[in-house]
C-alpha cells in the first residue's frame, strides 16, 4: 500500500470479539551452552534497540 497507494486492496481488521486474528511473534534467546554468549547477548540487545526496531518497522512493516 505504501509503494502503490492506488492498488485496489485495503486493511481488514478481524473480529476481535470472537475469534481474533493471526499475530506473528518474533523471539530470540541464547542457549545455555552457547560458544559465544556475550556476543549473542549483545546482538539480542541490538535487535531490541530503537535503531533496529525502527529499521524493522520501516523496511518490512513489522510492528516494533
PDB file of N, CA, C and O in Angstrom:
ATOM      1  N   UNK A   1       0.831  -1.186   0.000  1.00  0.00           N
ATOM      2  CA  UNK A   1       0.000   0.000   0.000  1.00  0.00           C
ATOM      3  C   UNK A   1       0.878   1.252   0.000  1.00  0.00           C
ATOM      4  O   UNK A   1       0.522   2.267  -0.600  1.00  0.00           O
ATOM      5  N   UNK A   2       2.017   1.176   0.671  1.00  0.00           N
ATOM      6  CA  UNK A   2       2.911   2.321   0.712  1.00  0.00           C
ATOM      7  C   UNK A   2       3.475   2.600  -0.680  1.00  0.00           C
ATOM      8  O   UNK A   2       3.514   3.749  -1.120  1.00  0.00           O
ATOM      9  N   UNK A   3       3.915   1.542  -1.373  1.00  0.00           N
ATOM     10  CA  UNK A   3       4.557   1.712  -2.666  1.00  0.00           C
ATOM     11  C   UNK A   3       3.576   1.940  -3.801  1.00  0.00           C
ATOM     12  O   UNK A   3       3.905   2.601  -4.786  1.00  0.00           O
ATOM     13  N   UNK A   4       2.376   1.397  -3.671  1.00  0.00           N
ATOM     14  CA  UNK A   4       1.361   1.530  -4.729  1.00  0.00           C
ATOM     15  C   UNK A   4       0.028   1.916  -4.085  1.00  0.00           C
ATOM     16  O   UNK A   4      -0.852   1.070  -3.929  1.00  0.00           O
ATOM     17  N   UNK A   5      -0.123   3.182  -3.714  1.00  0.00           N
ATOM     18  CA  UNK A   5      -1.344   3.583  -2.993  1.00  0.00           C
ATOM     19  C   UNK A   5      -2.640   3.386  -3.784  1.00  0.00           C
ATOM     20  O   UNK A   5      -3.714   3.319  -3.186  1.00  0.00           O
ATOM     21  N   UNK A   6      -2.560   3.292  -5.106  1.00  0.00           N
ATOM     22  CA  UNK A   6      -3.769   3.085  -5.912  1.00  0.00           C
ATOM     23  C   UNK A   6      -4.103   1.610  -6.109  1.00  0.00           C
ATOM     24  O   UNK A   6      -5.105   1.294  -6.750  1.00  0.00           O
ATOM     25  N   UNK A   7      -3.288   0.697  -5.574  1.00  0.00           N
ATOM     26  CA  UNK A   7      -3.545  -0.731  -5.690  1.00  0.00           C
ATOM     27  C   UNK A   7      -4.865  -1.045  -4.985  1.00  0.00           C
ATOM     28  O   UNK A   7      -5.061  -0.607  -3.851  1.00  0.00           O
ATOM     29  N   UNK A   8      -5.769  -1.784  -5.613  1.00  0.00           N
ATOM     30  CA  UNK A   8      -7.123  -1.962  -5.073  1.00  0.00           C
ATOM     31  C   UNK A   8      -7.216  -2.978  -3.923  1.00  0.00           C
ATOM     32  O   UNK A   8      -7.891  -3.999  -4.050  1.00  0.00           O
ATOM     33  N   UNK A   9      -6.555  -2.701  -2.834  1.00  0.00           N
ATOM     34  CA  UNK A   9      -6.672  -3.511  -1.618  1.00  0.00           C
ATOM     35  C   UNK A   9      -6.849  -2.568  -0.435  1.00  0.00           C
ATOM     36  O   UNK A   9      -6.622  -1.363  -0.544  1.00  0.00           O
ATOM     37  N   UNK A  10      -7.252  -3.127   0.676  1.00  0.00           N
ATOM     38  CA  UNK A  10      -7.421  -2.324   1.879  1.00  0.00           C
ATOM     39  C   UNK A  10      -7.138  -3.147   3.112  1.00  0.00           C
ATOM     40  O   UNK A  10      -6.997  -4.367   3.038  1.00  0.00           O
ATOM     41  N   UNK A  11      -7.056  -2.485   4.231  1.00  0.00           N
ATOM     42  CA  UNK A  11      -6.844  -3.178   5.504  1.00  0.00           C
ATOM     43  C   UNK A  11      -8.154  -3.812   5.972  1.00  0.00           C
ATOM     44  O   UNK A  11      -9.244  -3.299   5.718  1.00  0.00           O
ATOM     45  N   UNK A  12      -8.011  -4.928   6.654  1.00  0.00           N
ATOM     46  CA  UNK A  12      -9.168  -5.603   7.210  1.00  0.00           C
ATOM     47  C   UNK A  12      -8.845  -5.981   8.644  1.00  0.00           C
ATOM     48  O   UNK A  12      -7.841  -6.648   8.893  1.00  0.00           O
ATOM     49  N   UNK A  13      -9.659  -5.576   9.576  1.00  0.00           N
ATOM     50  CA  UNK A  13      -9.456  -5.904  10.988  1.00  0.00           C
ATOM     51  C   UNK A  13     -10.418  -7.017  11.361  1.00  0.00           C
ATOM     52  O   UNK A  13     -11.635  -6.830  11.358  1.00  0.00           O
ATOM     53  N   UNK A  14      -9.865  -8.169  11.681  1.00  0.00           N
ATOM     54  CA  UNK A  14     -10.689  -9.326  12.038  1.00  0.00           C
ATOM     55  C   UNK A  14     -11.500  -9.029  13.296  1.00  0.00           C
ATOM     56  O   UNK A  14     -11.160  -8.144  14.082  1.00  0.00           O
ATOM     57  N   UNK A  15     -12.582  -9.793  13.467  1.00  0.00           N
ATOM     58  CA  UNK A  15     -13.465  -9.636  14.620  1.00  0.00           C
ATOM     59  C   UNK A  15     -12.707  -9.950  15.910  1.00  0.00           C
ATOM     60  O   UNK A  15     -12.471 -11.116  16.224  1.00  0.00           O
ATOM     61  N   UNK A  16     -12.339  -8.940  16.634  1.00  0.00           N
ATOM     62  CA  UNK A  16     -11.567  -9.127  17.864  1.00  0.00           C
ATOM     63  C   UNK A  16     -12.405  -9.680  19.010  1.00  0.00           C
ATOM     64  O   UNK A  16     -11.854 -10.196  19.983  1.00  0.00           O
ATOM     65  N   UNK A  17     -13.727  -9.580  18.908  1.00  0.00           N
ATOM     66  CA  UNK A  17     -14.586 -10.068  19.974  1.00  0.00           C
ATOM     67  C   UNK A  17     -14.874 -11.558  19.903  1.00  0.00           C
ATOM     68  O   UNK A  17     -15.333 -12.150  20.879  1.00  0.00           O
ATOM     69  N   UNK A  18     -14.609 -12.165  18.762  1.00  0.00           N
ATOM     70  CA  UNK A  18     -14.937 -13.578  18.595  1.00  0.00           C
ATOM     71  C   UNK A  18     -13.668 -14.423  18.484  1.00  0.00           C
ATOM     72  O   UNK A  18     -13.167 -14.949  19.477  1.00  0.00           O
ATOM     73  N   UNK A  19     -13.167 -14.539  17.271  1.00  0.00           N
ATOM     74  CA  UNK A  19     -12.034 -15.431  17.035  1.00  0.00           C
ATOM     75  C   UNK A  19     -10.683 -14.757  17.024  1.00  0.00           C
ATOM     76  O   UNK A  19      -9.653 -15.428  17.085  1.00  0.00           O
ATOM     77  N   UNK A  20     -10.673 -13.440  16.946  1.00  0.00           N
ATOM     78  CA  UNK A  20      -9.393 -12.747  16.910  1.00  0.00           C
ATOM     79  C   UNK A  20      -8.735 -12.840  15.549  1.00  0.00           C
ATOM     80  O   UNK A  20      -9.405 -13.026  14.534  1.00  0.00           O
ATOM     81  N   UNK A  21      -7.442 -12.712  15.535  1.00  0.00           N
ATOM     82  CA  UNK A  21      -6.704 -12.708  14.282  1.00  0.00           C
ATOM     83  C   UNK A  21      -5.308 -13.286  14.484  1.00  0.00           C
ATOM     84  O   UNK A  21      -4.832 -13.402  15.613  1.00  0.00           O
ATOM     85  N   UNK A  22      -4.660 -13.645  13.388  1.00  0.00           N
ATOM     86  CA  UNK A  22      -3.304 -14.173  13.428  1.00  0.00           C
ATOM     87  C   UNK A  22      -2.315 -13.072  13.813  1.00  0.00           C
ATOM     88  O   UNK A  22      -2.440 -11.935  13.359  1.00  0.00           O
ATOM     89  N   UNK A  23      -1.351 -13.408  14.636  1.00  0.00           N
ATOM     90  CA  UNK A  23      -0.299 -12.468  15.029  1.00  0.00           C
ATOM     91  C   UNK A  23       1.036 -13.184  14.918  1.00  0.00           C
ATOM     92  O   UNK A  23       1.190 -14.298  15.419  1.00  0.00           O
ATOM     93  N   UNK A  24       2.006 -12.546  14.263  1.00  0.00           N
ATOM     94  CA  UNK A  24       3.357 -13.096  14.207  1.00  0.00           C
ATOM     95  C   UNK A  24       4.120 -12.652  15.443  1.00  0.00           C
ATOM     96  O   UNK A  24       4.101 -11.474  15.800  1.00  0.00           O
ATOM     97  N   UNK A  25       4.776 -13.573  16.083  1.00  0.00           N
ATOM     98  CA  UNK A  25       5.580 -13.277  17.256  1.00  0.00           C
ATOM     99  C   UNK A  25       7.039 -13.566  16.916  1.00  0.00           C
ATOM    100  O   UNK A  25       7.363 -14.651  16.434  1.00  0.00           O
ATOM    101  N   UNK A  26       7.901 -12.616  17.162  1.00  0.00           N
ATOM    102  CA  UNK A  26       9.332 -12.817  16.963  1.00  0.00           C
ATOM    103  C   UNK A  26       9.979 -13.015  18.321  1.00  0.00           C
ATOM    104  O   UNK A  26       9.678 -12.292  19.271  1.00  0.00           O
ATOM    105  N   UNK A  27      10.852 -13.976  18.411  1.00  0.00           N
ATOM    106  CA  UNK A  27      11.527 -14.231  19.679  1.00  0.00           C
ATOM    107  C   UNK A  27      12.941 -14.703  19.435  1.00  0.00           C
ATOM    108  O   UNK A  27      13.272 -15.183  18.350  1.00  0.00           O
ATOM    109  N   UNK A  28      13.775 -14.563  20.452  1.00  0.00           N
ATOM    110  CA  UNK A  28      15.169 -14.996  20.348  1.00  0.00           C
ATOM    111  C   UNK A  28      15.692 -15.281  21.746  1.00  0.00           C
ATOM    112  O   UNK A  28      15.122 -14.834  22.741  1.00  0.00           O
ATOM    113  N   UNK A  29      16.777 -16.025  21.807  1.00  0.00           N
ATOM    114  CA  UNK A  29      17.377 -16.343  23.091  1.00  0.00           C
ATOM    115  C   UNK A  29      18.789 -16.843  22.900  1.00  0.00           C
ATOM    116  O   UNK A  29      19.243 -17.046  21.775  1.00  0.00           O
ATOM    117  N   UNK A  30      19.464 -17.035  23.985  1.00  0.00           N
ATOM    118  CA  UNK A  30      20.830 -17.563  23.978  1.00  0.00           C
ATOM    119  C   UNK A  30      20.802 -18.894  24.716  1.00  0.00           C
ATOM    120  O   UNK A  30      20.357 -18.965  25.862  1.00  0.00           O
ATOM    121  N   UNK A  31      21.275 -19.942  24.062  1.00  0.00           N
ATOM    122  CA  UNK A  31      21.235 -21.253  24.701  1.00  0.00           C
ATOM    123  C   UNK A  31      22.274 -21.362  25.814  1.00  0.00           C
ATOM    124  O   UNK A  31      23.266 -20.632  25.832  1.00  0.00           O
ATOM    125  N   UNK A  32      22.037 -22.251  26.706  1.00  0.00           N
ATOM    126  CA  UNK A  32      22.904 -22.445  27.870  1.00  0.00           C
ATOM    127  C   UNK A  32      24.341 -22.767  27.471  1.00  0.00           C
ATOM    128  O   UNK A  32      25.275 -22.314  28.133  1.00  0.00           O
ATOM    129  N   UNK A  33      24.535 -23.528  26.419  1.00  0.00           N
ATOM    130  CA  UNK A  33      25.875 -23.961  26.019  1.00  0.00           C
ATOM    131  C   UNK A  33      26.407 -23.183  24.814  1.00  0.00           C
ATOM    132  O   UNK A  33      27.239 -23.686  24.059  1.00  0.00           O
ATOM    133  N   UNK A  34      25.922 -21.964  24.645  1.00  0.00           N
ATOM    134  CA  UNK A  34      26.389 -21.126  23.542  1.00  0.00           C
ATOM    135  C   UNK A  34      27.896 -20.909  23.633  1.00  0.00           C
ATOM    136  O   UNK A  34      28.438 -20.688  24.716  1.00  0.00           O
ATOM    137  N   UNK A  35      28.561 -20.975  22.486  1.00  0.00           N
ATOM    138  CA  UNK A  35      30.013 -20.776  22.458  1.00  0.00           C
ATOM    139  C   UNK A  35      30.392 -19.312  22.582  1.00  0.00           C
ATOM    140  O   UNK A  35      31.523 -18.993  22.951  1.00  0.00           O
ATOM    141  N   UNK A  36      29.466 -18.422  22.279  1.00  0.00           N
ATOM    142  CA  UNK A  36      29.774 -17.001  22.361  1.00  0.00           C
ATOM    143  C   UNK A  36      28.567 -16.251  22.918  1.00  0.00           C
ATOM    144  O   UNK A  36      27.965 -15.422  22.235  1.00  0.00           O
ATOM    145  N   UNK A  37      28.231 -16.550  24.147  1.00  0.00           N
ATOM    146  CA  UNK A  37      27.034 -15.993  24.782  1.00  0.00           C
ATOM    147  C   UNK A  37      27.097 -14.475  24.879  1.00  0.00           C
ATOM    148  O   UNK A  37      26.076 -13.804  24.731  1.00  0.00           O
ATOM    149  N   UNK A  38      28.277 -13.927  25.125  1.00  0.00           N
ATOM    150  CA  UNK A  38      28.394 -12.465  25.262  1.00  0.00           C
ATOM    151  C   UNK A  38      28.040 -11.769  23.948  1.00  0.00           C
ATOM    152  O   UNK A  38      27.306 -10.781  23.950  1.00  0.00           O
ATOM    153  N   UNK A  39      28.555 -12.277  22.831  1.00  0.00           N
ATOM    154  CA  UNK A  39      28.244 -11.678  21.533  1.00  0.00           C
ATOM    155  C   UNK A  39      26.775 -11.880  21.189  1.00  0.00           C
ATOM    156  O   UNK A  39      26.138 -10.976  20.647  1.00  0.00           O
ATOM    157  N   UNK A  40      26.235 -13.041  21.492  1.00  0.00           N
ATOM    158  CA  UNK A  40      24.827 -13.312  21.225  1.00  0.00           C
ATOM    159  C   UNK A  40      23.938 -12.365  22.031  1.00  0.00           C
ATOM    160  O   UNK A  40      22.933 -11.862  21.530  1.00  0.00           O
ATOM    161  N   UNK A  41      24.316 -12.134  23.266  1.00  0.00           N
ATOM    162  CA  UNK A  41      23.554 -11.212  24.121  1.00  0.00           C
ATOM    163  C   UNK A  41      23.619  -9.801  23.565  1.00  0.00           C
ATOM    164  O   UNK A  41      22.603  -9.107  23.527  1.00  0.00           O
ATOM    165  N   UNK A  42      24.797  -9.363  23.131  1.00  0.00           N
ATOM    166  CA  UNK A  42      24.921  -8.024  22.536  1.00  0.00           C
ATOM    167  C   UNK A  42      24.060  -7.912  21.278  1.00  0.00           C
ATOM    168  O   UNK A  42      23.433  -6.880  21.039  1.00  0.00           O
ATOM    169  N   UNK A  43      24.035  -8.980  20.474  1.00  0.00           N
ATOM    170  CA  UNK A  43      23.206  -8.962  19.271  1.00  0.00           C
ATOM    171  C   UNK A  43      21.726  -8.843  19.629  1.00  0.00           C
ATOM    172  O   UNK A  43      20.999  -8.072  19.002  1.00  0.00           O
ATOM    173  N   UNK A  44      21.278  -9.598  20.628  1.00  0.00           N
ATOM    174  CA  UNK A  44      19.873  -9.508  21.049  1.00  0.00           C
ATOM    175  C   UNK A  44      19.555  -8.125  21.600  1.00  0.00           C
ATOM    176  O   UNK A  44      18.466  -7.596  21.377  1.00  0.00           O
ATOM    177  N   UNK A  45      20.504  -7.544  22.315  1.00  0.00           N
ATOM    178  CA  UNK A  45      20.292  -6.186  22.828  1.00  0.00           C
ATOM    179  C   UNK A  45      20.158  -5.198  21.681  1.00  0.00           C
ATOM    180  O   UNK A  45      19.334  -4.285  21.731  1.00  0.00           O
ATOM    181  N   UNK A  46      20.987  -5.386  20.630  1.00  0.00           N
ATOM    182  CA  UNK A  46      20.866  -4.510  19.469  1.00  0.00           C
ATOM    183  C   UNK A  46      19.519  -4.706  18.779  1.00  0.00           C
ATOM    184  O   UNK A  46      18.871  -3.732  18.395  1.00  0.00           O
ATOM    185  N   UNK A  47      19.092  -5.970  18.619  1.00  0.00           N
ATOM    186  CA  UNK A  47      17.817  -6.248  17.970  1.00  0.00           C
ATOM    187  C   UNK A  47      16.652  -5.554  18.673  1.00  0.00           C
ATOM    188  O   UNK A  47      15.668  -5.183  18.034  1.00  0.00           O
ATOM    189  N   UNK A  48      16.765  -5.383  19.973  1.00  0.00           N
ATOM    190  CA  UNK A  48      15.679  -4.733  20.716  1.00  0.00           C
ATOM    191  C   UNK A  48      15.897  -3.228  20.872  1.00  0.00           C
ATOM    192  O   UNK A  48      15.115  -2.557  21.546  1.00  0.00           O
ATOM    193  N   UNK A  49      16.939  -2.702  20.262  1.00  0.00           N
ATOM    194  CA  UNK A  49      17.225  -1.268  20.349  1.00  0.00           C
ATOM    195  C   UNK A  49      16.265  -0.467  19.477  1.00  0.00           C
ATOM    196  O   UNK A  49      15.630  -1.011  18.574  1.00  0.00           O
ATOM    197  N   UNK A  50      16.167   0.807  19.753  1.00  0.00           N
ATOM    198  CA  UNK A  50      15.328   1.680  18.939  1.00  0.00           C
ATOM    199  C   UNK A  50      15.761   1.705  17.488  1.00  0.00           C
ATOM    200  O   UNK A  50      14.924   1.751  16.587  1.00  0.00           O
ATOM    201  N   UNK A  51      17.082   1.676  17.254  1.00  0.00           N
ATOM    202  CA  UNK A  51      17.614   1.682  15.886  1.00  0.00           C
ATOM    203  C   UNK A  51      17.114   0.473  15.094  1.00  0.00           C
ATOM    204  O   UNK A  51      16.598   0.624  13.986  1.00  0.00           O
ATOM    205  N   UNK A  52      17.266  -0.711  15.653  1.00  0.00           N
ATOM    206  CA  UNK A  52      16.856  -1.927  14.952  1.00  0.00           C
ATOM    207  C   UNK A  52      15.339  -1.983  14.793  1.00  0.00           C
ATOM    208  O   UNK A  52      14.845  -2.352  13.727  1.00  0.00           O
ATOM    209  N   UNK A  53      14.603  -1.628  15.826  1.00  0.00           N
ATOM    210  CA  UNK A  53      13.145  -1.669  15.736  1.00  0.00           C
ATOM    211  C   UNK A  53      12.619  -0.683  14.705  1.00  0.00           C
ATOM    212  O   UNK A  53      11.652  -0.980  14.004  1.00  0.00           O
ATOM    213  N   UNK A  54      13.246   0.494  14.603  1.00  0.00           N
ATOM    214  CA  UNK A  54      12.843   1.458  13.573  1.00  0.00           C
ATOM    215  C   UNK A  54      13.104   0.880  12.185  1.00  0.00           C
ATOM    216  O   UNK A  54      12.315   1.088  11.264  1.00  0.00           O
ATOM    217  N   UNK A  55      14.207   0.158  12.038  1.00  0.00           N
ATOM    218  CA  UNK A  55      14.526  -0.475  10.756  1.00  0.00           C
ATOM    219  C   UNK A  55      13.465  -1.515  10.397  1.00  0.00           C
ATOM    220  O   UNK A  55      12.981  -1.534   9.265  1.00  0.00           O
ATOM    221  N   UNK A  56      13.103  -2.370  11.336  1.00  0.00           N
ATOM    222  CA  UNK A  56      12.081  -3.387  11.062  1.00  0.00           C
ATOM    223  C   UNK A  56      10.764  -2.732  10.648  1.00  0.00           C
ATOM    224  O   UNK A  56      10.114  -3.171   9.700  1.00  0.00           O
ATOM    225  N   UNK A  57      10.384  -1.692  11.359  1.00  0.00           N
ATOM    226  CA  UNK A  57       9.113  -1.021  11.066  1.00  0.00           C
ATOM    227  C   UNK A  57       9.129  -0.350   9.691  1.00  0.00           C
ATOM    228  O   UNK A  57       8.127  -0.368   8.976  1.00  0.00           O
ATOM    229  N   UNK A  58      10.266   0.241   9.326  1.00  0.00           N
ATOM    230  CA  UNK A  58      10.340   0.963   8.057  1.00  0.00           C
ATOM    231  C   UNK A  58      10.511   0.041   6.867  1.00  0.00           C
ATOM    232  O   UNK A  58       9.956   0.309   5.801  1.00  0.00           O
ATOM    233  N   UNK A  59      11.260  -1.033   7.018  1.00  0.00           N
ATOM    234  CA  UNK A  59      11.605  -1.875   5.881  1.00  0.00           C
ATOM    235  C   UNK A  59      10.550  -2.945   5.591  1.00  0.00           C
ATOM    236  O   UNK A  59      10.152  -3.121   4.440  1.00  0.00           O
ATOM    237  N   UNK A  60      10.097  -3.655   6.615  1.00  0.00           N
ATOM    238  CA  UNK A  60       9.159  -4.743   6.336  1.00  0.00           C
ATOM    239  C   UNK A  60       7.808  -4.566   7.021  1.00  0.00           C
ATOM    240  O   UNK A  60       7.010  -5.501   7.086  1.00  0.00           O
ATOM    241  N   UNK A  61       7.561  -3.378   7.523  1.00  0.00           N
ATOM    242  CA  UNK A  61       6.272  -3.026   8.133  1.00  0.00           C
ATOM    243  C   UNK A  61       5.940  -3.872   9.355  1.00  0.00           C
ATOM    244  O   UNK A  61       4.771  -4.020   9.710  1.00  0.00           O
ATOM    245  N   UNK A  62       6.964  -4.427  10.001  1.00  0.00           N
ATOM    246  CA  UNK A  62       6.743  -5.199  11.223  1.00  0.00           C
ATOM    247  C   UNK A  62       6.510  -4.230  12.370  1.00  0.00           C
ATOM    248  O   UNK A  62       7.205  -3.221  12.484  1.00  0.00           O
ATOM    249  N   UNK A  63       5.543  -4.529  13.211  1.00  0.00           N
ATOM    250  CA  UNK A  63       5.261  -3.672  14.355  1.00  0.00           C
ATOM    251  C   UNK A  63       6.442  -3.761  15.332  1.00  0.00           C
ATOM    252  O   UNK A  63       6.786  -4.851  15.789  1.00  0.00           O
ATOM    253  N   UNK A  64       7.063  -2.614  15.652  1.00  0.00           N
ATOM    254  CA  UNK A  64       8.256  -2.653  16.509  1.00  0.00           C
ATOM    255  C   UNK A  64       7.946  -2.987  17.954  1.00  0.00           C
ATOM    256  O   UNK A  64       8.856  -3.052  18.781  1.00  0.00           O
TER     257      UNK A  64
END
